[in-house]
Every structure is written in structure tokens, then in C-alpha cells.
């Protein structure tokens, strides 16, 4: 199937690559179908692109790449809704917020995007860990600056 995206233009995608979010994303509950797209030139950043709304895409990362001890506690009920037995069976991603000053980039560790890759189900869930922040500073772009 073909989809139109604001950032990546028209794309041909396979139906089986679509991830279904029964409840949408927090603040965008009306958007239910997404795909993951690799960020050009980066093996760290991906985009969670809405299939339904071409201008809605969120940059996401695997938080363990930056926070090796990241281990969100997700309720058993939330995991069951995704047909998961444990968080270890999931793909866990965190949403980036990139302001005009990229050195002030933050990552949301409090509300990870949890995916069941086998059943193509996803949800943005709240981690019960009190130490996790919604706007955790992250030095994702500083390595590139050092190379220049």
C-alpha cells in the first residue's frame, strides 16, 4: 500500500509492517496505525510515522543505548493488552523532543512506546518508576558536533 508522509514523501509499505495502537498515542488518541521508519543517515533514531496523518511522525530511540539501566515497570494489565507476558518480550522506544537548539533535546522515559513486534501491537504506556522523567536531557547530537 502507498502512504503519503510529510518528511519522507510517498512510500510503499507492506500491510504487515503496520503497528496498531488501540488507544493511539497520548494526546493523539485518534491515530491508531503507525509504521517505523529509519532516520536517513542514523542507526539510532527512527520515526514512528502515522499511516493515517501524513504530517504526524515522532522521532524515537531505544533508550537503553543512552541509559543502559533503563528498565520501565509496566503494569501487568497494560502488558496483557498488548498480548505480552513481560516487558522483556517487547520492543521499548522513547520519544525525543528536539527543540531548535538541539543541545536541549530531551527524551520521555516516563511514557515509553511499548511494541509487541510479533503481533504488531503498540501502546504508549506510563512507567511506574518514579525516577523516570518526561523531559530527561539527552546528549544525542553532541557526538556529531565533536566530529565537525
Residue frames relative to the residue before (quaternion, step in Angstrom):
aa qw qx qy qz dx dy dz
X 1.0000 0.0000 0.0000 0.0000 0.00 0.00 0.00
X 0.3568 -0.7215 0.5503 0.2221 3.57 -1.18 0.58
X 0.0494 -0.7617 0.6445 0.0446 3.53 -1.14 0.76
X 0.3454 -0.7018 0.5852 0.2140 3.53 -1.24 0.52
X 0.0353 -0.7878 0.6149 0.0097 3.59 -0.93 0.91
X 0.5484 -0.6230 0.4508 0.3284 3.54 -1.14 0.65
X 0.7760 0.3931 -0.1832 0.4580 3.57 0.89 -0.97
X 0.7908 0.3060 -0.1351 0.5126 3.59 1.10 -0.69
X 0.5002 -0.6676 0.4167 0.3613 3.59 1.28 0.09
X 0.7271 -0.3686 0.3024 0.4940 3.54 -1.19 -0.50
X 0.0608 -0.8071 0.5872 -0.0090 3.55 -0.93 0.95
X 0.3174 -0.6876 0.6157 0.2175 3.51 -1.19 0.63
X 0.0148 0.8068 -0.5894 0.0380 3.59 -0.71 1.06
X 0.4486 -0.6560 0.5360 0.2849 3.51 -1.25 0.48
X 0.5742 -0.6139 0.4226 0.3390 3.58 -0.96 0.92
X 0.6898 0.5027 -0.2935 0.4304 3.59 0.94 -0.85
X 0.5889 0.5538 -0.3731 0.4552 3.62 1.27 -0.02
X 0.5438 0.6315 -0.3981 0.3834 3.60 1.24 -0.26
X 0.2264 -0.7523 0.6094 0.1069 3.53 -0.96 1.00
X 0.2545 -0.7903 0.5458 0.1130 3.57 -0.77 1.08
X 0.1357 -0.7646 0.6293 0.0310 3.52 -0.86 1.13
X 0.3414 -0.7772 0.4883 0.2023 3.61 -0.16 1.25
X 0.7865 0.2979 -0.1403 0.5225 3.57 0.99 -0.85
X 0.5158 -0.6418 0.4197 0.3819 3.59 1.22 0.16
X 0.5778 -0.5176 0.4779 0.4122 3.54 -1.31 -0.50
X 0.6155 -0.5561 0.3912 0.3986 3.60 -1.05 0.70
X 0.7994 0.2164 -0.2115 0.5190 3.54 -0.74 1.16
X 0.7599 0.2259 -0.1306 0.5953 3.58 1.29 -0.31
X 0.0496 0.8684 -0.4892 0.0633 3.53 0.92 1.01
X 0.6126 0.5721 -0.3471 0.4207 3.60 1.21 -0.41
X 0.6541 0.4811 -0.3134 0.4924 3.61 1.21 -0.36
X 0.0872 -0.8610 0.5007 -0.0222 3.57 -0.49 1.23
X 0.7699 0.3296 -0.1680 0.5200 3.60 1.15 -0.50
X 0.0104 0.8146 -0.5731 0.0887 3.55 -0.75 1.15
X 0.1526 -0.7282 0.6506 0.1521 3.50 -1.38 0.26
X 0.3797 -0.6810 0.5690 0.2612 3.56 -1.27 0.39
X 0.0804 -0.7864 0.6124 -0.0004 3.54 -0.88 1.04
X 0.4442 -0.6735 0.5212 0.2783 3.58 -0.96 0.86
X 0.4286 -0.6674 0.5422 0.2773 3.56 -1.06 0.76
X 0.4981 -0.6686 0.4515 0.3178 3.62 -0.73 0.98
X 0.8445 0.1748 -0.1461 0.4846 3.55 -0.86 0.99
X 0.7234 0.3700 -0.2453 0.5288 3.60 1.23 0.15
X 0.2210 -0.7546 0.5976 0.1571 3.55 -1.01 0.77
X 0.5968 0.5713 -0.3500 0.4415 3.60 1.30 0.13
X 0.7742 0.3284 -0.1646 0.5155 3.57 0.88 -0.96
X 0.0598 -0.7420 0.6668 0.0351 3.51 -1.15 0.82
X 0.3294 -0.7172 0.5737 0.2191 3.55 -1.31 0.21
X 0.2491 -0.7098 0.6401 0.1562 3.53 -1.02 0.90
X 0.0646 -0.8423 0.5332 -0.0449 3.53 -0.08 1.40
X 0.4118 -0.6918 0.5397 0.2463 3.55 -0.90 0.96
X 0.3880 -0.6927 0.5599 0.2368 3.55 -1.04 0.83
X 0.7052 0.4940 -0.2498 0.4430 3.57 1.14 -0.72
X 0.7877 0.2113 -0.0898 0.5717 3.61 1.08 -0.68
X 0.3653 -0.7956 0.4376 0.2053 3.57 -0.19 1.29
X 0.7222 0.4421 -0.2664 0.4605 3.62 1.04 -0.61
X 0.6297 0.5269 -0.3482 0.4524 3.62 1.23 0.10
X 0.2474 0.7245 -0.6060 0.2160 3.54 -0.56 1.28
X 0.1834 -0.7874 0.5831 0.0795 3.56 -0.96 0.90
X 0.3662 -0.6995 0.5552 0.2615 3.61 -0.92 0.83
X 0.0295 -0.8048 0.5922 -0.0273 3.57 -0.88 0.99
X 0.1372 -0.7662 0.6232 0.0758 3.52 -1.30 0.51
X 0.4701 -0.5640 0.5668 0.3736 3.51 -1.38 0.13
X 0.3630 -0.7830 0.4554 0.2186 3.62 -0.34 1.21
X 0.5692 0.6108 -0.3875 0.3908 3.61 1.12 -0.51
X 0.5636 0.5987 -0.3854 0.4187 3.61 1.17 -0.46
X 0.7679 0.3177 -0.1619 0.5322 3.60 1.15 -0.61
X 0.7602 0.1951 -0.0967 0.6121 3.57 1.19 -0.61
X 0.2230 -0.8467 0.4656 0.1288 3.61 0.33 1.28
X 0.7063 0.4455 -0.2665 0.4814 3.61 1.12 -0.56
X 0.3606 0.7491 -0.4895 0.2630 3.60 1.26 0.12
X 0.1513 0.7740 -0.5891 0.1761 3.56 -0.66 1.17
X 0.1186 -0.8431 0.5203 0.0662 3.59 0.31 1.21
X 0.3039 -0.7135 0.6028 0.1875 3.54 -1.05 0.86
X 0.0453 -0.7966 0.6010 -0.0461 3.55 -0.55 1.27
X 0.5393 -0.6485 0.4237 0.3303 3.58 -0.91 0.88
X 0.6089 -0.5725 0.4192 0.3546 3.53 -1.18 0.69
X 0.6371 0.5403 -0.3226 0.4451 3.59 1.02 -0.80
X 0.6490 0.5062 -0.3161 0.4718 3.59 0.99 -0.83
X 0.6511 0.5059 -0.3150 0.4700 3.58 0.99 -0.81
X 0.6407 0.5277 -0.3200 0.4568 3.60 0.97 -0.85
X 0.6187 0.5508 -0.3412 0.4443 3.61 1.06 -0.73
X 0.7064 0.4012 -0.2417 0.5307 3.57 1.24 -0.48
X 0.4428 -0.7050 0.4293 0.3500 3.57 1.36 0.15
X 0.4594 0.6484 -0.4603 0.3959 3.55 1.03 0.89
X 0.3821 -0.7150 0.5370 0.2332 3.57 -1.09 0.72
X 0.7942 -0.0341 0.0322 0.6059 3.57 1.14 -0.64
X 0.6489 -0.5193 0.3889 0.3975 3.55 -1.29 0.35
X 0.5742 0.6007 -0.3730 0.4126 3.60 1.18 -0.51
X 0.6538 0.5059 -0.3105 0.4693 3.62 1.20 -0.46
X 0.6403 0.5558 -0.2984 0.4383 3.58 1.30 -0.24
X 0.3455 -0.6149 0.6415 0.3017 3.48 -1.45 0.12
X 0.1174 -0.8066 0.5787 0.0277 3.58 -0.67 1.12
X 0.0315 -0.7949 0.6051 -0.0324 3.54 -0.81 1.11
X 0.2242 -0.7563 0.5974 0.1441 3.56 -1.22 0.48
X 0.4341 -0.7128 0.5007 0.2297 3.54 -1.04 0.87
X 0.3071 -0.7419 0.5738 0.1613 3.55 -0.98 0.96
X 0.1434 -0.7106 0.6747 0.1389 3.53 -1.29 0.52
X 0.0675 -0.8168 0.5725 -0.0220 3.56 -0.51 1.24
X 0.1776 -0.7959 0.5710 0.0946 3.61 -0.34 1.22
X 0.7232 -0.4160 0.2987 0.4633 3.58 -1.26 0.06
X 0.6827 0.3514 -0.2563 0.5871 3.60 1.15 -0.58
X 0.2955 -0.8162 0.4692 0.1624 3.58 -0.01 1.31
X 0.5696 0.5930 -0.3836 0.4204 3.59 1.21 -0.35
X 0.6793 0.4495 -0.2832 0.5063 3.60 1.28 -0.21
X 0.2679 0.7810 -0.5121 0.2367 3.58 1.24 0.49
X 0.0956 -0.7767 0.6209 0.0458 3.55 -1.10 0.80
X 0.2354 -0.7364 0.6161 0.1507 3.53 -1.34 0.34
X 0.3802 -0.7210 0.5382 0.2143 3.55 -1.05 0.83
X 0.1050 -0.8094 0.5773 0.0244 3.58 -0.29 1.27
X 0.6008 0.5999 -0.3431 0.4019 3.59 1.21 -0.47
X 0.8017 0.1898 -0.0817 0.5608 3.61 1.03 -0.74
X 0.0505 -0.8392 0.5414 0.0113 3.60 0.38 1.21
X 0.4033 -0.6250 0.5995 0.2956 3.51 -1.36 0.36
X 0.1117 -0.8039 0.5841 0.0080 3.54 -0.61 1.22
X 0.0961 -0.8196 0.5648 -0.0007 3.56 -0.74 1.13
X 0.2327 -0.6862 0.6666 0.1749 3.50 -1.21 0.69
X 0.2662 -0.8246 0.4739 0.1567 3.60 -0.07 1.26
X 0.6361 0.5477 -0.3389 0.4249 3.60 1.06 -0.61
X 0.7805 0.3061 -0.1603 0.5210 3.57 0.99 -0.81
X 0.3882 -0.7507 0.4542 0.2818 3.59 1.35 0.07
X 0.4282 0.6545 -0.4925 0.3818 3.55 0.91 1.02
X 0.0050 -0.8078 0.5893 -0.0097 3.56 -1.11 0.67
X 0.0132 0.7695 -0.6385 0.0005 3.52 -1.33 0.40
X 0.3106 -0.6669 0.6264 0.2577 3.52 -1.24 0.49
X 0.0629 -0.8320 0.5497 -0.0406 3.54 -0.52 1.23
X 0.4430 -0.6712 0.5244 0.2797 3.55 -1.28 0.36
X 0.3393 -0.7232 0.5698 0.1928 3.56 -0.81 1.07
X 0.4348 -0.7200 0.4866 0.2362 3.55 -0.93 0.93
X 0.4827 0.6758 -0.4302 0.3539 3.60 1.27 -0.20
X 0.3619 -0.7638 0.4854 0.2237 3.64 -0.53 1.08
X 0.6448 0.5551 -0.3274 0.4109 3.62 1.12 -0.53
X 0.6041 0.5734 -0.3683 0.4131 3.61 1.17 -0.32
X 0.2722 -0.7880 0.5437 0.0961 3.51 -0.96 1.03
X 0.5302 -0.6021 0.4956 0.3329 3.55 -1.27 0.50
X 0.7899 0.1778 -0.0808 0.5813 3.60 1.02 -0.77
X 0.0550 0.8068 -0.5783 0.1076 3.55 0.41 1.27
X 0.4240 -0.6973 0.5051 0.2809 3.62 -0.66 1.02
X 0.0216 -0.7876 0.6153 -0.0250 3.55 -1.07 0.81
X 0.3161 -0.7603 0.5433 0.1640 3.57 -0.95 0.92
X 0.0930 0.8525 -0.5073 0.0853 3.56 0.75 1.05
X 0.7622 0.3760 -0.2031 0.4861 3.61 1.01 -0.70
X 0.5015 0.6949 -0.4161 0.3040 3.62 1.18 -0.23
X 0.5991 0.5700 -0.3702 0.4233 3.61 1.06 -0.61
X 0.6433 0.5230 -0.3232 0.4563 3.59 0.96 -0.80
X 0.6440 0.5339 -0.3294 0.4379 3.56 0.99 -0.84
X 0.6409 0.5344 -0.3258 0.4445 3.59 1.03 -0.78
X 0.6325 0.5435 -0.3291 0.4430 3.58 1.10 -0.67
X 0.6686 0.5259 -0.2982 0.4329 3.62 1.08 -0.66
